[in-house]
């Protein structure tokens, strides 16, 4: 039931419940009277309203309108992605996402890029989309960067790391590969030649290049863990 009333708005025990009671989006002064379950409102557009028996003495009044949901905000980068590790052929580099703001949850994707020695003229490295990257022989003399793309329900944004130092170019005859920890390998032809058993018919000392045939006897090997 609705109607007008001429009385002081508020008595002992009333609970203030301001709200929008005349649909004009301007706040209206109102109270809830628990003893009678009555709502009394003075309307911002003029007049007043009274709502009887819309509540009971045991009801718990809502103190304010529920807040509207905050719109999601897209990711924004506040600190560039980082690269850790040694920029050397065969070594593993790891990407850090940097810092981002925006509505959570935020997911991250990676793209490694190969650049010139100054960090410019970059191009994506095919298949290099994980958080880590093993430096390849094609990276020698080049620098590397990683692009991190952050995504959430409101959109996405990308940020690029600083470039690594130029990847050193392996010296002639140097071997790079993946070996168990503690393994040792010959690094030059001269070193290889000193460790290979030559066939008896080969002239000496003129034959001073590596012989890559299967040795006919035991070959000394370098098991020094300090060999690099």
C-alpha positions in Angstrom: 0.0 0.0 0.0 1.3 3.5 -0.8 0.2 6.9 0.3 1.3 10.3 1.7 2.0 11.0 5.3 2.6 14.2 7.4 4.8 13.3 10.3 8.3 13.6 11.4 10.5 11.1 9.5 12.3 9.0 12.1 11.6 7.6 15.5 13.7 5.8 18.1 14.6 2.4 16.6 14.3 3.5 13.0 17.0 2.3 10.6 18.1 4.8 7.9 17.8 3.2 4.5 18.5 5.8 1.8 17.8 4.6 -1.7 16.1 5.2 -5.0 12.4 5.1 -4.4 11.0 7.1 -7.2 13.2 5.8 -10.1 14.9 9.2 -10.8 18.4 8.0 -9.7 18.5 10.7 -7.0 18.9 9.4 -3.5 15.8 9.5 -1.3 15.8 9.8 2.5 14.1 6.8 4.0 13.9 4.7 7.2 12.8 1.2 8.0 10.7 0.8 11.2 11.4 -2.7 12.5 8.6 -2.7 15.1 5.8 -2.4 12.4 7.7 -3.5 9.3 7.0 -0.1 7.7 9.2 1.8 5.2 8.9 5.6 5.1 10.5 7.6 2.3 10.8 11.3 1.4 11.1 11.4 -2.3 13.7 13.6 -4.0 11.2 14.4 -6.8 8.6 15.6 -4.3 6.1 13.9 -2.0 6.6 10.8 0.1 5.8 7.1 0.2 4.9 4.6 2.9 5.2 0.9 2.6 3.4 -1.1 5.3 4.1 -4.6 6.3 7.0 -5.2 4.0 9.1 -6.5 6.8 9.0 -8.1 10.3 10.6 -7.2 13.6 13.2 -10.0 13.1 14.2 -8.9 9.6 17.7 -7.6 9.0 17.7 -4.3 7.0 20.1 -3.8 4.1 22.1 -0.7 4.8 22.8 0.4 1.2 22.2 -0.6 -2.3 24.5 -3.3 -3.6 27.4 -1.9 -5.5 27.5 -2.3 -9.2 30.1 -4.7 -10.6 33.4 -3.0 -11.4 34.1 -3.2 -15.2 37.1 -5.4 -16.0 40.2 -3.6 -17.0 42.7 -5.0 -19.6 46.3 -5.8 -18.7 48.8 -3.0 -18.6 52.6 -3.5 -18.2 54.3 -1.7 -15.4 57.7 -3.5 -15.6 59.3 -5.0 -18.7 59.7 -8.8 -19.0 63.2 -10.1 -18.1 65.6 -12.7 -19.4 67.8 -14.7 -17.0 70.6 -17.1 -18.0 73.8 -17.0 -20.1 73.4 -16.0 -23.8 75.6 -18.7 -25.2 75.0 -21.5 -27.7 73.6 -24.6 -25.9 72.6 -22.6 -22.7 69.0 -22.2 -21.5 67.4 -18.8 -21.1 64.4 -18.2 -18.9 61.7 -15.5 -19.3 60.2 -13.5 -16.4 56.8 -12.0 -17.1 57.6 -8.6 -15.6 54.8 -6.8 -13.8 51.2 -6.3 -14.9 48.0 -4.6 -13.7 44.5 -5.4 -14.7 41.6 -7.6 -13.7 42.6 -11.0 -12.6 43.0 -13.8 -13.6 45.7 -12.8 -16.2 47.4 -15.4 -18.4 50.8 -15.0 -20.1 52.1 -16.2 -23.5 55.7 -16.0 -24.8 57.5 -15.4 -28.1 61.3 -15.4 -28.4 62.8 -13.1 -31.0 66.2 -13.1 -32.7 67.7 -9.6 -33.3 70.8 -8.1 -34.7 73.9 -7.4 -32.6 72.4 -4.1 -31.5 69.0 -5.5 -30.4 67.2 -4.2 -33.5 65.7 -5.8 -36.6 64.1 -8.6 -34.6 62.2 -11.6 -36.0 60.2 -14.3 -34.3 61.9 -17.6 -33.7 59.6 -20.4 -35.0 58.3 -22.6 -32.3 60.0 -20.6 -29.5 56.9 -19.9 -27.5 57.7 -21.4 -24.1 59.0 -19.6 -21.0 62.5 -21.0 -21.6 64.6 -21.1 -24.7 67.8 -23.1 -25.6 70.2 -20.8 -27.5 70.8 -22.2 -31.0 73.8 -22.0 -33.2 71.8 -19.7 -35.5 71.8 -17.2 -32.6 75.6 -16.7 -32.7 76.5 -13.1 -33.2 72.9 -12.0 -32.5 70.9 -10.8 -29.5 67.7 -12.2 -28.1 64.5 -10.7 -26.8 61.3 -12.2 -25.4 57.8 -10.8 -25.9 55.3 -11.5 -23.2 51.6 -11.1 -24.0 49.2 -10.8 -21.0 45.5 -11.6 -21.5 42.3 -11.4 -19.4 38.6 -11.0 -20.0 38.9 -7.3 -21.0 41.7 -7.7 -23.6 45.4 -8.2 -24.0 48.7 -6.3 -24.2 52.3 -7.2 -25.0 55.6 -6.0 -23.7 59.2 -6.8 -24.9 62.2 -7.4 -22.8 65.6 -5.7 -23.2 68.0 -7.5 -25.5 70.6 -10.0 -24.2 74.3 -9.5 -24.9 75.3 -10.7 -28.3 75.7 -14.5 -28.3 79.4 -15.4 -28.8 80.4 -17.0 -32.1 82.0 -20.4 -31.4 85.7 -20.5 -32.5 86.7 -22.8 -35.4 86.5 -26.5 -34.6 84.8 -25.9 -31.3 82.1 -28.4 -30.4 78.7 -27.5 -28.9 76.1 -30.0 -27.9 74.1 -31.5 -25.1 76.1 -34.0 -22.9 75.7 -35.4 -19.4 77.1 -33.4 -16.6 80.8 -34.2 -16.1 81.4 -35.3 -19.7 84.4 -34.0 -21.5 85.0 -33.7 -25.2 87.9 -32.7 -27.5 87.4 -29.1 -28.6 89.9 -28.8 -31.6 91.3 -31.0 -34.3 94.8 -30.7 -32.7 93.4 -31.9 -29.4 91.5 -34.7 -31.1 94.6 -35.8 -33.0 96.5 -36.1 -29.7 93.9 -38.5 -28.4 93.4 -40.8 -31.4 95.4 -43.9 -32.1 96.8 -43.7 -35.6 97.0 -46.6 -38.0 100.5 -48.1 -38.1 101.0 -47.2 -41.8 100.5 -43.5 -41.3 103.7 -41.5 -41.6 105.0 -39.5 -38.6 105.5 -36.8 -37.6 104.1 -35.4 -40.9 100.5 -36.6 -40.1 99.5 -33.9 -37.6 95.8 -33.7 -38.4 93.0 -35.6 -36.6 92.5 -39.1 -37.7 88.7 -39.8 -37.5 89.0 -43.6 -38.0 88.1 -46.1 -35.3 91.1 -46.4 -32.9 92.8 -49.8 -32.7 93.4 -49.5 -29.0 92.6 -47.5 -25.8 92.4 -43.8 -26.2 93.3 -41.5 -23.3 90.4 -39.2 -22.4 90.0 -36.1 -20.4 87.8 -36.8 -17.3 88.8 -33.6 -15.5 85.5 -32.0 -14.3 87.1 -28.6 -14.8 87.2 -29.1 -18.6 84.9 -26.6 -20.3 
